[in-house]
Amino acid sequence: MKFDFNTYTKDYIDADVIKTYAAKTTSVKKKFEINCDELKWYHMNEYVDNMELKEMIELGKQLKETTDVLLVIGIGGSYAGAHAIYDALKPYFHRTHPEILFLGTNLSSRYLQDLFVYLKDKRVSMNVISKSGNTMETMITYQILMTMMQKRYSKKELKKRIFITTNIHQGKLLESAKKYGYRTFFVPDHISGRYSVLTPVALFPMAVAGFDILSFLTGAKEGRMHLNYASIYAMVRTIFFKRERMVEAFTIYEPKLAMFTEWLKQLFAESEGKDCKGILPIGVMNPRDLHSLGQFISEGNPILFETVLKIEDGPDLFLPKYQEHLREINHLVLDKVCEAHKLSGCPSNVITIESLDEYHLGEACMFFMMAAALSAYLIDVDPFTQPGVETYKELLAKELRVL
Ligand code: PA5
């Protein structure tokens, strides 16, 4: 990865401001030196078990033979990472085999009605993911799809088709897995959903899609070398926040990253957004949004800064008229938009990912998880809690008479 926190930001951040934040940034970075529970996702050696990885790869191969569609049911951190990587790696117009569908993020009966029609002649397997094992949206979707599965397959066959990813101690999902004897993967203790992309939460669906999970984990391990850049990025964000730049636009020029920006939104919003603090993350896809949000970014309320994700490589597509490859024209648009936004008062960070493959996506995931945790530490909030999302759950549980 490459990082540019200077070219399009230097008018906003001078040496004196950096001095103000440098000491705190150095001290929060030191937290990563200690192998504590809450940073387990960073100290990867402890929980990534080689045997389990091999088994996931093996199961992935087996499901290729028996399954057309893997239904992955989960919400929040229990789906966003896997979906982000899946969309970034799969071809635009061809399905993977098996195809992966992510469910449980809506409660639309229309959606499920259409899904049943789509699945009619397909061989289906299911991976239900919930760390707590109790999340309402996940459990309702599980129940509905389980009824469909029970009508289609024998109890013996279901054991080959249903996979549960949850915590090792408790919850309705664990109870169900034990009762029916389903293969279970465990989310390590102390790793919250949005930091779980390096665990079976994302690794198992990736393995089933045929992606190289070992390379993804290698990339993540190597990504730890960017801790210093992650801390500079966290510091730059914090400086913008203190200067009333309350919104961070994660801007992409490669549509395959659309779900990746959803993962970033979840990662940063749930890590930082508490105690009336935090930057609001949004996603911007250019050139499309240059003709909509671009106007606001240039001349609207100056509450924004951008973090642009650039994918360096890409297929050759030469345009004789411009004597240039389309990839380079896309990069040129990116550069010129950053320049224009700088002129109009909106600063941009540019983060370059060399290629859209497992290794570089693993590296990017580690970088952004480090940056989200560091950013939260810098504004004195706990990155690993999300008390704000509990209230609606409690209100709803009372109505639905479940807890
Ligand atoms: O990041 C988080 O911790 C949350 O977004 C959770 O992943 C989300 O609420 C789903 O929780 P669970 O995995 O318990 O179903």
Residues whose N, C-alpha, C, O or C-beta is under 5 A from the ligand:
A	BS01	PA5	I75 G76 G77 S78 I129 S130 K131 S132 G133 T135 S192 G193 R194
